[in-house]
Amino acid sequence: MNRPFLTPDVRVPVDRLAAFCTRALKAVGADDPSADACTRSLMHGSLLGVDSHGVRLLPHYARALQGGRLNGAPRVRFERTAAATGLVHGDDAQGA
């Protein structure tokens, strides 16, 4: 039976998939630290089998970077607010 909505499993070595993710993110405006953090986060999710937070999100993040919703070169800073608390100002960076 032909099932066009099903696709066969595609297997790619982890290092090649990570390199692809990093290149794709850089191509749409992410700086090195942002591309690296996002790639590590996506790979972590996929490698743990949590695909809802894995590499399947790469197109989403690429569109958000391309469209300017995410800052590809953020200046993240920490502001201490008390002895044991603080705020991280993410400058519209990708969450990872």
PDB file with one MODEL, atoms N, CA, C and O in Angstrom:
MODEL        1
ATOM      1  N   MET A   1       0.845  -1.177   0.000  1.00  0.00           N
ATOM      2  CA  MET A   1       0.000   0.000   0.000  1.00  0.00           C
ATOM      3  C   MET A   1       0.893   1.244   0.000  1.00  0.00           C
ATOM      4  O   MET A   1       1.856   1.326   0.762  1.00  0.00           O
ATOM      5  N   ASN A   2       0.572   2.185  -0.839  1.00  0.00           N
ATOM      6  CA  ASN A   2       1.335   3.429  -0.930  1.00  0.00           C
ATOM      7  C   ASN A   2       0.863   4.398   0.146  1.00  0.00           C
ATOM      8  O   ASN A   2      -0.316   4.748   0.195  1.00  0.00           O
ATOM      9  N   ARG A   3       1.773   4.830   1.002  1.00  0.00           N
ATOM     10  CA  ARG A   3       1.446   5.791   2.059  1.00  0.00           C
ATOM     11  C   ARG A   3       2.344   7.023   1.908  1.00  0.00           C
ATOM     12  O   ARG A   3       3.413   7.093   2.513  1.00  0.00           O
ATOM     13  N   PRO A   4       1.913   7.979   1.110  1.00  0.00           N
ATOM     14  CA  PRO A   4       2.772   9.142   0.835  1.00  0.00           C
ATOM     15  C   PRO A   4       3.053   9.991   2.071  1.00  0.00           C
ATOM     16  O   PRO A   4       4.009  10.768   2.067  1.00  0.00           O
ATOM     17  N   PHE A   5       2.253   9.868   3.126  1.00  0.00           N
ATOM     18  CA  PHE A   5       2.470  10.685   4.308  1.00  0.00           C
ATOM     19  C   PHE A   5       3.537  10.091   5.227  1.00  0.00           C
ATOM     20  O   PHE A   5       3.969  10.745   6.176  1.00  0.00           O
ATOM     21  N   LEU A   6       3.960   8.869   4.955  1.00  0.00           N
ATOM     22  CA  LEU A   6       5.015   8.250   5.756  1.00  0.00           C
ATOM     23  C   LEU A   6       6.341   8.374   5.028  1.00  0.00           C
ATOM     24  O   LEU A   6       6.408   8.231   3.807  1.00  0.00           O
ATOM     25  N   THR A   7       7.378   8.636   5.774  1.00  0.00           N
ATOM     26  CA  THR A   7       8.713   8.696   5.185  1.00  0.00           C
ATOM     27  C   THR A   7       9.587   7.658   5.868  1.00  0.00           C
ATOM     28  O   THR A   7       9.403   7.364   7.049  1.00  0.00           O
ATOM     29  N   PRO A   8      10.529   7.108   5.134  1.00  0.00           N
ATOM     30  CA  PRO A   8      11.422   6.127   5.755  1.00  0.00           C
ATOM     31  C   PRO A   8      12.355   6.821   6.749  1.00  0.00           C
ATOM     32  O   PRO A   8      12.618   8.019   6.647  1.00  0.00           O
ATOM     33  N   ASP A   9      12.841   6.048   7.699  1.00  0.00           N
ATOM     34  CA  ASP A   9      13.822   6.595   8.636  1.00  0.00           C
ATOM     35  C   ASP A   9      15.055   7.025   7.870  1.00  0.00           C
ATOM     36  O   ASP A   9      15.523   6.329   6.969  1.00  0.00           O
ATOM     37  N   VAL A  10      15.565   8.163   8.236  1.00  0.00           N
ATOM     38  CA  VAL A  10      16.810   8.658   7.674  1.00  0.00           C
ATOM     39  C   VAL A  10      17.809   8.675   8.811  1.00  0.00           C
ATOM     40  O   VAL A  10      17.550   9.260   9.862  1.00  0.00           O
ATOM     41  N   ARG A  11      18.930   8.046   8.611  1.00  0.00           N
ATOM     42  CA  ARG A  11      19.944   7.981   9.657  1.00  0.00           C
ATOM     43  C   ARG A  11      21.185   8.729   9.190  1.00  0.00           C
ATOM     44  O   ARG A  11      21.707   8.500   8.099  1.00  0.00           O
ATOM     45  N   VAL A  12      21.634   9.625  10.051  1.00  0.00           N
ATOM     46  CA  VAL A  12      22.788  10.465   9.752  1.00  0.00           C
ATOM     47  C   VAL A  12      23.705  10.418  10.966  1.00  0.00           C
ATOM     48  O   VAL A  12      23.219  10.471  12.095  1.00  0.00           O
ATOM     49  N   PRO A  13      25.014  10.320  10.768  1.00  0.00           N
ATOM     50  CA  PRO A  13      25.913  10.352  11.916  1.00  0.00           C
ATOM     51  C   PRO A  13      25.707  11.643  12.717  1.00  0.00           C
ATOM     52  O   PRO A  13      25.503  12.717  12.152  1.00  0.00           O
ATOM     53  N   VAL A  14      25.765  11.513  14.025  1.00  0.00           N
ATOM     54  CA  VAL A  14      25.488  12.637  14.927  1.00  0.00           C
ATOM     55  C   VAL A  14      26.353  13.847  14.610  1.00  0.00           C
ATOM     56  O   VAL A  14      25.851  14.971  14.580  1.00  0.00           O
ATOM     57  N   ASP A  15      27.636  13.638  14.374  1.00  0.00           N
ATOM     58  CA  ASP A  15      28.518  14.778  14.122  1.00  0.00           C
ATOM     59  C   ASP A  15      28.155  15.499  12.822  1.00  0.00           C
ATOM     60  O   ASP A  15      28.277  16.721  12.737  1.00  0.00           O
ATOM     61  N   ARG A  16      27.718  14.758  11.827  1.00  0.00           N
ATOM     62  CA  ARG A  16      27.321  15.396  10.566  1.00  0.00           C
ATOM     63  C   ARG A  16      26.028  16.182  10.731  1.00  0.00           C
ATOM     64  O   ARG A  16      25.883  17.268  10.171  1.00  0.00           O
ATOM     65  N   LEU A  17      25.087  15.633  11.501  1.00  0.00           N
ATOM     66  CA  LEU A  17      23.829  16.347  11.738  1.00  0.00           C
ATOM     67  C   LEU A  17      24.088  17.626  12.520  1.00  0.00           C
ATOM     68  O   LEU A  17      23.526  18.674  12.200  1.00  0.00           O
ATOM     69  N   ALA A  18      24.931  17.550  13.537  1.00  0.00           N
ATOM     70  CA  ALA A  18      25.263  18.743  14.327  1.00  0.00           C
ATOM     71  C   ALA A  18      25.951  19.798  13.455  1.00  0.00           C
ATOM     72  O   ALA A  18      25.644  20.986  13.558  1.00  0.00           O
ATOM     73  N   ALA A  19      26.868  19.370  12.611  1.00  0.00           N
ATOM     74  CA  ALA A  19      27.552  20.314  11.720  1.00  0.00           C
ATOM     75  C   ALA A  19      26.561  20.969  10.768  1.00  0.00           C
ATOM     76  O   ALA A  19      26.659  22.166  10.498  1.00  0.00           O
ATOM     77  N   PHE A  20      25.603  20.192  10.255  1.00  0.00           N
ATOM     78  CA  PHE A  20      24.574  20.744   9.371  1.00  0.00           C
ATOM     79  C   PHE A  20      23.754  21.801  10.103  1.00  0.00           C
ATOM     80  O   PHE A  20      23.520  22.886   9.570  1.00  0.00           O
ATOM     81  N   CYS A  21      23.317  21.488  11.324  1.00  0.00           N
ATOM     82  CA  CYS A  21      22.521  22.438  12.113  1.00  0.00           C
ATOM     83  C   CYS A  21      23.287  23.742  12.307  1.00  0.00           C
ATOM     84  O   CYS A  21      22.741  24.828  12.115  1.00  0.00           O
ATOM     85  N   THR A  22      24.545  23.626  12.687  1.00  0.00           N
ATOM     86  CA  THR A  22      25.368  24.810  12.928  1.00  0.00           C
ATOM     87  C   THR A  22      25.504  25.642  11.660  1.00  0.00           C
ATOM     88  O   THR A  22      25.348  26.863  11.696  1.00  0.00           O
ATOM     89  N   ARG A  23      25.794  24.988  10.542  1.00  0.00           N
ATOM     90  CA  ARG A  23      25.925  25.721   9.269  1.00  0.00           C
ATOM     91  C   ARG A  23      24.624  26.402   8.887  1.00  0.00           C
ATOM     92  O   ARG A  23      24.627  27.547   8.435  1.00  0.00           O
ATOM     93  N   ALA A  24      23.513  25.703   9.068  1.00  0.00           N
ATOM     94  CA  ALA A  24      22.212  26.281   8.708  1.00  0.00           C
ATOM     95  C   ALA A  24      21.916  27.515   9.552  1.00  0.00           C
ATOM     96  O   ALA A  24      21.453  28.527   9.026  1.00  0.00           O
ATOM     97  N   LEU A  25      22.175  27.442  10.836  1.00  0.00           N
ATOM     98  CA  LEU A  25      21.918  28.588  11.720  1.00  0.00           C
ATOM     99  C   LEU A  25      22.824  29.768  11.391  1.00  0.00           C
ATOM    100  O   LEU A  25      22.377  30.915  11.395  1.00  0.00           O
ATOM    101  N   LYS A  26      24.073  29.499  11.111  1.00  0.00           N
ATOM    102  CA  LYS A  26      24.996  30.573  10.727  1.00  0.00           C
ATOM    103  C   LYS A  26      24.581  31.214   9.405  1.00  0.00           C
ATOM    104  O   LYS A  26      24.732  32.421   9.217  1.00  0.00           O
ATOM    105  N   ALA A  27      24.058  30.399   8.495  1.00  0.00           N
ATOM    106  CA  ALA A  27      23.655  30.907   7.182  1.00  0.00           C
ATOM    107  C   ALA A  27      22.506  31.902   7.277  1.00  0.00           C
ATOM    108  O   ALA A  27      22.337  32.734   6.387  1.00  0.00           O
ATOM    109  N   VAL A  28      21.718  31.828   8.340  1.00  0.00           N
ATOM    110  CA  VAL A  28      20.592  32.753   8.490  1.00  0.00           C
ATOM    111  C   VAL A  28      20.859  33.826   9.544  1.00  0.00           C
ATOM    112  O   VAL A  28      19.935  34.521   9.967  1.00  0.00           O
ATOM    113  N   GLY A  29      22.112  33.966   9.969  1.00  0.00           N
ATOM    114  CA  GLY A  29      22.463  35.106  10.798  1.00  0.00           C
ATOM    115  C   GLY A  29      22.898  34.850  12.220  1.00  0.00           C
ATOM    116  O   GLY A  29      23.181  35.804  12.945  1.00  0.00           O
ATOM    117  N   ALA A  30      22.965  33.596  12.652  1.00  0.00           N
ATOM    118  CA  ALA A  30      23.417  33.334  14.022  1.00  0.00           C
ATOM    119  C   ALA A  30      24.935  33.470  14.101  1.00  0.00           C
ATOM    120  O   ALA A  30      25.654  33.019  13.210  1.00  0.00           O
ATOM    121  N   ASP A  31      25.416  34.099  15.178  1.00  0.00           N
ATOM    122  CA  ASP A  31      26.856  34.145  15.397  1.00  0.00           C
ATOM    123  C   ASP A  31      27.323  32.778  15.918  1.00  0.00           C
ATOM    124  O   ASP A  31      26.501  31.902  16.188  1.00  0.00           O
ATOM    125  N   ASP A  32      28.633  32.602  16.057  1.00  0.00           N
ATOM    126  CA  ASP A  32      29.170  31.304  16.474  1.00  0.00           C
ATOM    127  C   ASP A  32      28.613  30.824  17.819  1.00  0.00           C
ATOM    128  O   ASP A  32      28.163  29.681  17.907  1.00  0.00           O
ATOM    129  N   PRO A  33      28.626  31.657  18.875  1.00  0.00           N
ATOM    130  CA  PRO A  33      28.099  31.166  20.161  1.00  0.00           C
ATOM    131  C   PRO A  33      26.617  30.804  20.101  1.00  0.00           C
ATOM    132  O   PRO A  33      26.194  29.822  20.710  1.00  0.00           O
ATOM    133  N   SER A  34      25.831  31.588  19.375  1.00  0.00           N
ATOM    134  CA  SER A  34      24.395  31.299  19.274  1.00  0.00           C
ATOM    135  C   SER A  34      24.136  30.032  18.482  1.00  0.00           C
ATOM    136  O   SER A  34      23.311  29.210  18.882  1.00  0.00           O
ATOM    137  N   ALA A  35      24.830  29.862  17.365  1.00  0.00           N
ATOM    138  CA  ALA A  35      24.663  28.658  16.557  1.00  0.00           C
ATOM    139  C   ALA A  35      25.093  27.423  17.345  1.00  0.00           C
ATOM    140  O   ALA A  35      24.444  26.379  17.274  1.00  0.00           O
ATOM    141  N   ASP A  36      26.182  27.542  18.090  1.00  0.00           N
ATOM    142  CA  ASP A  36      26.668  26.418  18.884  1.00  0.00           C
ATOM    143  C   ASP A  36      25.677  26.055  19.991  1.00  0.00           C
ATOM    144  O   ASP A  36      25.367  24.879  20.180  1.00  0.00           O
ATOM    145  N   ALA A  37      25.186  27.042  20.714  1.00  0.00           N
ATOM    146  CA  ALA A  37      24.248  26.774  21.819  1.00  0.00           C
ATOM    147  C   ALA A  37      22.956  26.167  21.295  1.00  0.00           C
ATOM    148  O   ALA A  37      22.435  25.215  21.875  1.00  0.00           O
ATOM    149  N   CYS A  38      22.446  26.704  20.219  1.00  0.00           N
ATOM    150  CA  CYS A  38      21.199  26.189  19.656  1.00  0.00           C
ATOM    151  C   CYS A  38      21.398  24.761  19.153  1.00  0.00           C
ATOM    152  O   CYS A  38      20.559  23.895  19.398  1.00  0.00           O
ATOM    153  N   THR A  39      22.495  24.513  18.456  1.00  0.00           N
ATOM    154  CA  THR A  39      22.777  23.176  17.952  1.00  0.00           C
ATOM    155  C   THR A  39      22.887  22.174  19.096  1.00  0.00           C
ATOM    156  O   THR A  39      22.314  21.087  19.021  1.00  0.00           O
ATOM    157  N   ARG A  40      23.611  22.524  20.146  1.00  0.00           N
ATOM    158  CA  ARG A  40      23.753  21.612  21.283  1.00  0.00           C
ATOM    159  C   ARG A  40      22.398  21.315  21.914  1.00  0.00           C
ATOM    160  O   ARG A  40      22.127  20.179  22.305  1.00  0.00           O
ATOM    161  N   SER A  41      21.555  22.325  22.014  1.00  0.00           N
ATOM    162  CA  SER A  41      20.221  22.141  22.584  1.00  0.00           C
ATOM    163  C   SER A  41      19.364  21.221  21.715  1.00  0.00           C
ATOM    164  O   SER A  41      18.720  20.302  22.222  1.00  0.00           O
ATOM    165  N   LEU A  42      19.359  21.469  20.421  1.00  0.00           N
ATOM    166  CA  LEU A  42      18.574  20.641  19.507  1.00  0.00           C
ATOM    167  C   LEU A  42      19.063  19.196  19.505  1.00  0.00           C
ATOM    168  O   LEU A  42      18.261  18.262  19.534  1.00  0.00           O
ATOM    169  N   MET A  43      20.368  19.021  19.470  1.00  0.00           N
ATOM    170  CA  MET A  43      20.936  17.679  19.461  1.00  0.00           C
ATOM    171  C   MET A  43      20.630  16.949  20.769  1.00  0.00           C
ATOM    172  O   MET A  43      20.345  15.752  20.765  1.00  0.00           O
ATOM    173  N   HIS A  44      20.690  17.659  21.864  1.00  0.00           N
ATOM    174  CA  HIS A  44      20.404  17.062  23.168  1.00  0.00           C
ATOM    175  C   HIS A  44      18.982  16.495  23.179  1.00  0.00           C
ATOM    176  O   HIS A  44      18.764  15.358  23.597  1.00  0.00           O
ATOM    177  N   GLY A  45      18.036  17.283  22.723  1.00  0.00           N
ATOM    178  CA  GLY A  45      16.657  16.819  22.677  1.00  0.00           C
ATOM    179  C   GLY A  45      16.501  15.591  21.795  1.00  0.00           C
ATOM    180  O   GLY A  45      15.873  14.612  22.201  1.00  0.00           O
ATOM    181  N   SER A  46      17.056  15.630  20.610  1.00  0.00           N
ATOM    182  CA  SER A  46      16.921  14.501  19.686  1.00  0.00           C
ATOM    183  C   SER A  46      17.621  13.253  20.215  1.00  0.00           C
ATOM    184  O   SER A  46      17.081  12.150  20.126  1.00  0.00           O
ATOM    185  N   LEU A  47      18.808  13.424  20.758  1.00  0.00           N
ATOM    186  CA  LEU A  47      19.545  12.261  21.258  1.00  0.00           C
ATOM    187  C   LEU A  47      18.861  11.606  22.454  1.00  0.00           C
ATOM    188  O   LEU A  47      19.030  10.410  22.691  1.00  0.00           O
ATOM    189  N   LEU A  48      18.096  12.382  23.200  1.00  0.00           N
ATOM    190  CA  LEU A  48      17.345  11.824  24.322  1.00  0.00           C
ATOM    191  C   LEU A  48      15.972  11.307  23.897  1.00  0.00           C
ATOM    192  O   LEU A  48      15.220  10.777  24.716  1.00  0.00           O
ATOM    193  N   GLY A  49      15.650  11.463  22.612  1.00  0.00           N
ATOM    194  CA  GLY A  49      14.369  10.988  22.112  1.00  0.00           C
ATOM    195  C   GLY A  49      13.221  11.942  22.364  1.00  0.00           C
ATOM    196  O   GLY A  49      12.058  11.560  22.236  1.00  0.00           O
ATOM    197  N   VAL A  50      13.532  13.184  22.723  1.00  0.00           N
ATOM    198  CA  VAL A  50      12.502  14.200  22.963  1.00  0.00           C
ATOM    199  C   VAL A  50      12.436  15.067  21.706  1.00  0.00           C
ATOM    200  O   VAL A  50      12.888  16.212  21.692  1.00  0.00           O
ATOM    201  N   ASP A  51      11.863  14.490  20.659  1.00  0.00           N
ATOM    202  CA  ASP A  51      11.881  15.159  19.367  1.00  0.00           C
ATOM    203  C   ASP A  51      11.106  16.471  19.344  1.00  0.00           C
ATOM    204  O   ASP A  51      11.350  17.319  18.486  1.00  0.00           O
ATOM    205  N   SER A  52      10.176  16.645  20.279  1.00  0.00           N
ATOM    206  CA  SER A  52       9.452  17.917  20.334  1.00  0.00           C
ATOM    207  C   SER A  52      10.395  19.074  20.635  1.00  0.00           C
ATOM    208  O   SER A  52      10.061  20.228  20.364  1.00  0.00           O
ATOM    209  N   HIS A  53      11.569  18.784  21.193  1.00  0.00           N
ATOM    210  CA  HIS A  53      12.565  19.807  21.510  1.00  0.00           C
ATOM    211  C   HIS A  53      13.873  19.549  20.768  1.00  0.00           C
ATOM    212  O   HIS A  53      14.918  20.082  21.141  1.00  0.00           O
ATOM    213  N   GLY A  54      13.812  18.736  19.725  1.00  0.00           N
ATOM    214  CA  GLY A  54      15.017  18.332  19.018  1.00  0.00           C
ATOM    215  C   GLY A  54      15.217  19.024  17.686  1.00  0.00           C
ATOM    216  O   GLY A  54      14.719  20.124  17.446  1.00  0.00           O
ATOM    217  N   VAL A  55      15.954  18.352  16.836  1.00  0.00           N
ATOM    218  CA  VAL A  55      16.375  18.901  15.545  1.00  0.00           C
ATOM    219  C   VAL A  55      15.193  19.265  14.659  1.00  0.00           C
ATOM    220  O   VAL A  55      15.336  20.074  13.743  1.00  0.00           O
ATOM    221  N   ARG A  56      14.042  18.687  14.914  1.00  0.00           N
ATOM    222  CA  ARG A  56      12.874  19.039  14.094  1.00  0.00           C
ATOM    223  C   ARG A  56      12.545  20.530  14.210  1.00  0.00           C
ATOM    224  O   ARG A  56      11.830  21.067  13.363  1.00  0.00           O
ATOM    225  N   LEU A  57      13.059  21.209  15.251  1.00  0.00           N
ATOM    226  CA  LEU A  57      12.815  22.643  15.427  1.00  0.00           C
ATOM    227  C   LEU A  57      13.773  23.524  14.615  1.00  0.00           C
ATOM    228  O   LEU A  57      13.614  24.745  14.592  1.00  0.00           O
ATOM    229  N   LEU A  58      14.747  22.930  13.962  1.00  0.00           N
ATOM    230  CA  LEU A  58      15.718  23.727  13.198  1.00  0.00           C
ATOM    231  C   LEU A  58      15.042  24.675  12.200  1.00  0.00           C
ATOM    232  O   LEU A  58      15.405  25.852  12.173  1.00  0.00           O
ATOM    233  N   PRO A  59      14.092  24.237  11.388  1.00  0.00           N
ATOM    234  CA  PRO A  59      13.453  25.186  10.465  1.00  0.00           C
ATOM    235  C   PRO A  59      12.750  26.338  11.197  1.00  0.00           C
ATOM    236  O   PRO A  59      12.759  27.474  10.721  1.00  0.00           O
ATOM    237  N   HIS A  60      12.151  26.048  12.336  1.00  0.00           N
ATOM    238  CA  HIS A  60      11.496  27.095  13.130  1.00  0.00           C
ATOM    239  C   HIS A  60      12.502  28.163  13.562  1.00  0.00           C
ATOM    240  O   HIS A  60      12.256  29.357  13.390  1.00  0.00           O
ATOM    241  N   TYR A  61      13.626  27.734  14.119  1.00  0.00           N
ATOM    242  CA  TYR A  61      14.627  28.695  14.569  1.00  0.00           C
ATOM    243  C   TYR A  61      15.261  29.439  13.396  1.00  0.00           C
ATOM    244  O   TYR A  61      15.569  30.626  13.499  1.00  0.00           O
ATOM    245  N   ALA A  62      15.452  28.737  12.285  1.00  0.00           N
ATOM    246  CA  ALA A  62      16.025  29.400  11.106  1.00  0.00           C
ATOM    247  C   ALA A  62      15.098  30.503  10.603  1.00  0.00           C
ATOM    248  O   ALA A  62      15.553  31.599  10.275  1.00  0.00           O
ATOM    249  N   ARG A  63      13.796  30.213  10.542  1.00  0.00           N
ATOM    250  CA  ARG A  63      12.837  31.245  10.104  1.00  0.00           C
ATOM    251  C   ARG A  63      12.804  32.418  11.091  1.00  0.00           C
ATOM    252  O   ARG A  63      12.731  33.576  10.678  1.00  0.00           O
ATOM    253  N   ALA A  64      12.857  32.120  12.382  1.00  0.00           N
ATOM    254  CA  ALA A  64      12.809  33.181  13.395  1.00  0.00           C
ATOM    255  C   ALA A  64      14.046  34.062  13.316  1.00  0.00           C
ATOM    256  O   ALA A  64      13.950  35.275  13.504  1.00  0.00           O
ATOM    257  N   LEU A  65      15.190  33.484  13.045  1.00  0.00           N
ATOM    258  CA  LEU A  65      16.413  34.276  12.876  1.00  0.00           C
ATOM    259  C   LEU A  65      16.346  35.099  11.597  1.00  0.00           C
ATOM    260  O   LEU A  65      16.673  36.285  11.592  1.00  0.00           O
ATOM    261  N   GLN A  66      15.922  34.464  10.523  1.00  0.00           N
ATOM    262  CA  GLN A  66      15.829  35.158   9.236  1.00  0.00           C
ATOM    263  C   GLN A  66      14.846  36.310   9.286  1.00  0.00           C
ATOM    264  O   GLN A  66      15.089  37.373   8.716  1.00  0.00           O
ATOM    265  N   GLY A  67      13.737  36.094   9.970  1.00  0.00           N
ATOM    266  CA  GLY A  67      12.696  37.115  10.030  1.00  0.00           C
ATOM    267  C   GLY A  67      12.942  38.195  11.070  1.00  0.00           C
ATOM    268  O   GLY A  67      12.191  39.168  11.140  1.00  0.00           O
ATOM    269  N   GLY A  68      13.988  38.036  11.882  1.00  0.00           N
ATOM    270  CA  GLY A  68      14.324  39.055  12.868  1.00  0.00           C
ATOM    271  C   GLY A  68      13.621  38.899  14.211  1.00  0.00           C
ATOM    272  O   GLY A  68      13.787  39.742  15.092  1.00  0.00           O
ATOM    273  N   ARG A  69      12.838  37.832  14.383  1.00  0.00           N
ATOM    274  CA  ARG A  69      12.177  37.615  15.671  1.00  0.00           C
ATOM    275  C   ARG A  69      13.179  37.212  16.743  1.00  0.00           C
ATOM    276  O   ARG A  69      12.982  37.506  17.922  1.00  0.00           O
ATOM    277  N   LEU A  70      14.256  36.538  16.338  1.00  0.00           N
ATOM    278  CA  LEU A  70      15.350  36.194  17.234  1.00  0.00           C
ATOM    279  C   LEU A  70      16.591  36.964  16.821  1.00  0.00           C
ATOM    280  O   LEU A  70      16.826  37.193  15.635  1.00  0.00           O
ATOM    281  N   ASN A  71      17.374  37.356  17.796  1.00  0.00           N
ATOM    282  CA  ASN A  71      18.623  38.063  17.561  1.00  0.00           C
ATOM    283  C   ASN A  71      19.735  37.039  17.390  1.00  0.00           C
ATOM    284  O   ASN A  71      20.007  36.264  18.307  1.00  0.00           O
ATOM    285  N   GLY A  72      20.367  37.026  16.253  1.00  0.00           N
ATOM    286  CA  GLY A  72      21.424  36.064  15.968  1.00  0.00           C
ATOM    287  C   GLY A  72      22.762  36.394  16.581  1.00  0.00           C
ATOM    288  O   GLY A  72      23.659  35.551  16.596  1.00  0.00           O
ATOM    289  N   ALA A  73      22.915  37.593  17.082  1.00  0.00           N
ATOM    290  CA  ALA A  73      24.176  38.011  17.709  1.00  0.00           C
ATOM    291  C   ALA A  73      23.862  38.796  18.988  1.00  0.00           C
ATOM    292  O   ALA A  73      24.204  39.974  19.098  1.00  0.00           O
ATOM    293  N   PRO A  74      23.215  38.141  19.948  1.00  0.00           N
ATOM    294  CA  PRO A  74      22.780  38.856  21.152  1.00  0.00           C
ATOM    295  C   PRO A  74      23.935  39.224  22.079  1.00  0.00           C
ATOM    296  O   PRO A  74      25.002  38.609  22.064  1.00  0.00           O
ATOM    297  N   ARG A  75      23.680  40.244  22.881  1.00  0.00           N
ATOM    298  CA  ARG A  75      24.610  40.619  23.947  1.00  0.00           C
ATOM    299  C   ARG A  75      23.914  40.289  25.262  1.00  0.00           C
ATOM    300  O   ARG A  75      23.273  41.138  25.881  1.00  0.00           O
ATOM    301  N   VAL A  76      24.059  39.035  25.666  1.00  0.00           N
ATOM    302  CA  VAL A  76      23.420  38.550  26.884  1.00  0.00           C
ATOM    303  C   VAL A  76      24.184  39.106  28.077  1.00  0.00           C
ATOM    304  O   VAL A  76      25.415  39.091  28.107  1.00  0.00           O
ATOM    305  N   ARG A  77      23.432  39.599  29.061  1.00  0.00           N
ATOM    306  CA  ARG A  77      24.098  40.131  30.253  1.00  0.00           C
ATOM    307  C   ARG A  77      23.320  39.735  31.501  1.00  0.00           C
ATOM    308  O   ARG A  77      22.110  39.510  31.457  1.00  0.00           O
ATOM    309  N   PHE A  78      24.033  39.657  32.597  1.00  0.00           N
ATOM    310  CA  PHE A  78      23.459  39.298  33.881  1.00  0.00           C
ATOM    311  C   PHE A  78      23.438  40.525  34.776  1.00  0.00           C
ATOM    312  O   PHE A  78      24.420  41.263  34.863  1.00  0.00           O
ATOM    313  N   GLU A  79      22.327  40.732  35.431  1.00  0.00           N
ATOM    314  CA  GLU A  79      22.181  41.845  36.372  1.00  0.00           C
ATOM    315  C   GLU A  79      21.862  41.269  37.752  1.00  0.00           C
ATOM    316  O   GLU A  79      20.826  40.633  37.945  1.00  0.00           O
ATOM    317  N   ARG A  80      22.742  41.492  38.681  1.00  0.00           N
ATOM    318  CA  ARG A  80      22.502  41.029  40.049  1.00  0.00           C
ATOM    319  C   ARG A  80      21.453  41.929  40.685  1.00  0.00           C
ATOM    320  O   ARG A  80      21.565  43.154  40.643  1.00  0.00           O
ATOM    321  N   THR A  81      20.430  41.312  41.276  1.00  0.00           N
ATOM    322  CA  THR A  81      19.354  42.098  41.884  1.00  0.00           C
ATOM    323  C   THR A  81      19.358  42.010  43.406  1.00  0.00           C
ATOM    324  O   THR A  81      18.770  42.861  44.073  1.00  0.00           O
ATOM    325  N   ALA A  82      20.003  41.004  43.956  1.00  0.00           N
ATOM    326  CA  ALA A  82      20.147  40.834  45.404  1.00  0.00           C
ATOM    327  C   ALA A  82      21.261  39.817  45.618  1.00  0.00           C
ATOM    328  O   ALA A  82      21.873  39.347  44.660  1.00  0.00           O
ATOM    329  N   ALA A  83      21.520  39.480  46.877  1.00  0.00           N
ATOM    330  CA  ALA A  83      22.625  38.577  47.191  1.00  0.00           C
ATOM    331  C   ALA A  83      22.514  37.229  46.480  1.00  0.00           C
ATOM    332  O   ALA A  83      23.529  36.659  46.081  1.00  0.00           O
ATOM    333  N   ALA A  84      21.307  36.719  46.317  1.00  0.00           N
ATOM    334  CA  ALA A  84      21.150  35.391  45.719  1.00  0.00           C
ATOM    335  C   ALA A  84      20.234  35.381  44.506  1.00  0.00           C
ATOM    336  O   ALA A  84      19.753  34.318  44.113  1.00  0.00           O
ATOM    337  N   THR A  85      19.981  36.535  43.903  1.00  0.00           N
ATOM    338  CA  THR A  85      19.090  36.585  42.748  1.00  0.00           C
ATOM    339  C   THR A  85      19.660  37.495  41.673  1.00  0.00           C
ATOM    340  O   THR A  85      20.532  38.326  41.929  1.00  0.00           O
ATOM    341  N   GLY A  86      19.155  37.320  40.486  1.00  0.00           N
ATOM    342  CA  GLY A  86      19.581  38.167  39.386  1.00  0.00           C
ATOM    343  C   GLY A  86      18.677  37.976  38.190  1.00  0.00           C
ATOM    344  O   GLY A  86      17.797  37.116  38.179  1.00  0.00           O
ATOM    345  N   LEU A  87      18.911  38.791  37.193  1.00  0.00           N
ATOM    346  CA  LEU A  87      18.158  38.735  35.940  1.00  0.00           C
ATOM    347  C   LEU A  87      19.135  38.489  34.797  1.00  0.00           C
ATOM    348  O   LEU A  87      20.222  39.065  34.763  1.00  0.00           O
ATOM    349  N   VAL A  88      18.746  37.643  33.880  1.00  0.00           N
ATOM    350  CA  VAL A  88      19.495  37.464  32.662  1.00  0.00           C
ATOM    351  C   VAL A  88      18.748  38.210  31.571  1.00  0.00           C
ATOM    352  O   VAL A  88      17.586  37.917  31.290  1.00  0.00           O
ATOM    353  N   HIS A  89      19.405  39.156  30.971  1.00  0.00           N
ATOM    354  CA  HIS A  89      18.834  39.913  29.861  1.00  0.00           C
ATOM    355  C   HIS A  89      19.311  39.221  28.576  1.00  0.00           C
ATOM    356  O   HIS A  89      20.487  39.295  28.222  1.00  0.00           O
ATOM    357  N   GLY A  90      18.395  38.559  27.895  1.00  0.00           N
ATOM    358  CA  GLY A  90      18.748  37.716  26.753  1.00  0.00           C
ATOM    359  C   GLY A  90      18.880  38.422  25.424  1.00  0.00           C
ATOM    360  O   GLY A  90      19.354  37.818  24.462  1.00  0.00           O
ATOM    361  N   ASP A  91      18.478  39.684  25.333  1.00  0.00           N
ATOM    362  CA  ASP A  91      18.612  40.453  24.092  1.00  0.00           C
ATOM    363  C   ASP A  91      17.966  39.733  22.913  1.00  0.00           C
ATOM    364  O   ASP A  91      18.512  39.733  21.810  1.00  0.00           O
ATOM    365  N   ASP A  92      16.806  39.119  23.142  1.00  0.00           N
ATOM    366  CA  ASP A  92      16.039  38.421  22.094  1.00  0.00           C
ATOM    367  C   ASP A  92      16.820  37.261  21.453  1.00  0.00           C
ATOM    368  O   ASP A  92      16.649  36.959  20.272  1.00  0.00           O
ATOM    369  N   ALA A  93      17.671  36.626  22.252  1.00  0.00           N
ATOM    370  CA  ALA A  93      18.421  35.468  21.775  1.00  0.00           C
ATOM    371  C   ALA A  93      17.528  34.235  21.702  1.00  0.00           C
ATOM    372  O   ALA A  93      16.442  34.209  22.281  1.00  0.00           O
ATOM    373  N   GLN A  94      17.989  33.224  20.993  1.00  0.00           N
ATOM    374  CA  GLN A  94      17.339  31.917  21.008  1.00  0.00           C
ATOM    375  C   GLN A  94      17.486  31.375  22.434  1.00  0.00           C
ATOM    376  O   GLN A  94      18.511  31.608  23.076  1.00  0.00           O
ATOM    377  N   GLY A  95      16.500  30.672  22.927  1.00  0.00           N
ATOM    378  CA  GLY A  95      16.441  30.293  24.334  1.00  0.00           C
ATOM    379  C   GLY A  95      17.599  29.514  24.885  1.00  0.00           C
ATOM    380  O   GLY A  95      17.920  29.650  26.066  1.00  0.00           O
ATOM    381  N   ALA A  96      18.241  28.701  24.076  1.00  0.00           N
ATOM    382  CA  ALA A  96      19.358  27.882  24.583  1.00  0.00           C
ATOM    383  C   ALA A  96      20.513  28.760  24.987  1.00  0.00           C
ATOM    384  O   ALA A  96      21.542  28.257  25.437  1.00  0.00           O
TER     385      ALA A  96
ENDMDL
END
